[in-house]
Amino acid sequence: MLDLLLVKDMDAIARLWAPDGTAEFPFATGSQPRRLVGREAVRGYLADYPELMDVREISAVTVHHTKRPGTVAVEFTAHGHTVRTGEPYRLDYMTVVTTRDGLITHYRDYWSPLAAAAAAGTLPELLDSLRPEVTR
């Protein structure tokens, strides 16, 4: 999957999901989804990613095997540039991936929305989305 991310083949990444596989983003904020159900939902979520983030390198990949069959925890760091600002970024990820029959059935991604928003130049918008609306 990380190799496909580097070549920006989001469709191929989506094909790694089981038809009913899920993706969860526990730290998602604002309008970002916290849970996707199904390969097509994952495909839709990933479709515009190359227009947001230009991932150039994946480093520091560490795979932790678990006692649960088909489940690994993976730590990695993505380096690249945000397309909107051209600013460099470095994002650390921690994912837990469960597979069955060679397809992803569950993917939980613990990425930092603050780091992503700072790199993308959208931190003010993210912070605004976290403020409670004032009722009058």
C-alpha positions in Angstrom: 0.0 0.0 0.0 2.8 2.4 0.8 4.4 1.8 -2.6 1.1 2.6 -4.3 0.8 5.8 -2.3 4.2 6.9 -3.6 3.1 6.4 -7.2 -0.3 8.0 -6.4 -2.4 5.0 -7.5 -5.4 5.6 -5.3 -7.6 3.2 -7.3 -5.1 0.4 -6.7 -5.0 1.2 -3.0 -8.8 1.0 -2.8 -8.7 -2.4 -4.5 -6.7 -3.7 -1.5 -9.9 -3.4 0.6 -12.4 -6.1 1.0 -15.7 -5.1 -0.6 -17.1 -4.6 3.0 -13.8 -3.6 4.6 -13.7 -0.6 6.9 -11.4 2.3 7.5 -11.4 4.3 10.7 -9.8 7.6 11.6 -10.2 8.1 15.3 -8.6 11.6 15.3 -10.6 13.0 12.4 -12.0 16.4 12.9 -14.5 18.8 11.3 -16.0 17.4 8.1 -13.5 14.6 7.8 -15.1 11.2 8.1 -14.3 9.1 11.2 -15.4 5.8 9.5 -15.7 4.5 6.0 -17.6 1.3 5.2 -16.8 -0.6 1.9 -14.2 -0.5 -0.8 -16.2 2.1 -2.8 -16.3 4.5 0.2 -12.5 4.1 0.6 -12.1 4.8 -3.2 -14.1 8.0 -2.9 -12.2 9.1 0.1 -8.8 8.6 -1.6 -9.8 10.0 -5.0 -8.5 13.6 -4.4 -5.6 12.7 -2.1 -2.9 13.3 -4.8 -4.3 16.8 -5.3 -3.9 17.6 -1.6 -0.7 15.8 -0.6 2.3 15.0 -2.8 3.9 12.2 -0.9 7.5 11.8 -2.0 9.0 9.4 0.5 8.0 6.9 3.1 10.6 6.3 5.8 11.0 4.7 9.2 8.6 1.8 8.4 8.2 -0.5 11.4 5.8 -3.5 11.4 4.7 -4.9 14.7 3.1 -8.3 14.6 0.3 -9.0 17.0 -1.1 -12.1 18.6 -4.2 -11.6 16.4 -4.0 -13.5 13.1 -3.9 -11.2 10.1 -3.4 -8.1 12.2 -0.3 -5.9 12.2 0.4 -2.4 13.6 2.6 -0.3 11.3 4.4 2.9 12.1 5.7 5.1 9.2 6.6 8.6 8.3 5.5 10.3 5.1 7.5 13.2 3.6 6.4 15.4 0.8 4.7 18.7 -0.1 1.2 19.9 0.2 -0.2 20.8 -3.2 -2.1 23.9 -2.0 0.9 25.6 -0.5 3.9 23.8 -1.8 5.1 23.6 1.8 7.1 20.6 2.9 5.5 18.3 5.4 6.4 15.3 7.5 3.6 13.3 9.0 3.9 10.4 11.4 1.4 7.6 11.2 0.4 4.6 13.3 -2.0 2.2 11.6 -3.5 -1.1 12.6 -4.4 -3.3 9.7 -6.4 -6.5 9.6 -6.5 -8.6 6.5 -8.3 -11.7 5.4 -7.7 -13.6 2.1 -5.2 -10.9 1.1 -7.6 -8.0 1.4 -7.9 -5.3 4.1 -11.0 -5.9 6.3 -10.2 -3.2 8.9 -7.8 -0.3 8.8 -7.5 2.1 11.7 -5.3 5.2 11.0 -4.0 7.3 13.9 -2.7 10.4 12.0 -2.6 13.9 13.4 -5.2 16.3 11.9 -3.3 19.2 13.4 -0.1 18.3 11.6 -1.9 17.7 8.4 -3.8 21.0 8.6 -0.6 22.9 9.5 1.2 21.5 6.5 -1.8 22.1 4.2 -2.2 25.7 5.3 -5.7 25.0 6.7 -5.0 25.2 10.4 -7.2 28.2 11.0 -10.1 26.5 9.3 -9.6 23.4 11.3 -9.4 25.4 14.6 -12.6 27.2 13.6 -14.4 23.9 13.0 -13.6 22.9 16.6 -15.1 25.9 18.2 -18.6 25.5 19.5 -21.1 27.6 17.7 -22.4 30.5 19.7 -26.2 30.5 19.9 -27.9 33.9 20.1 
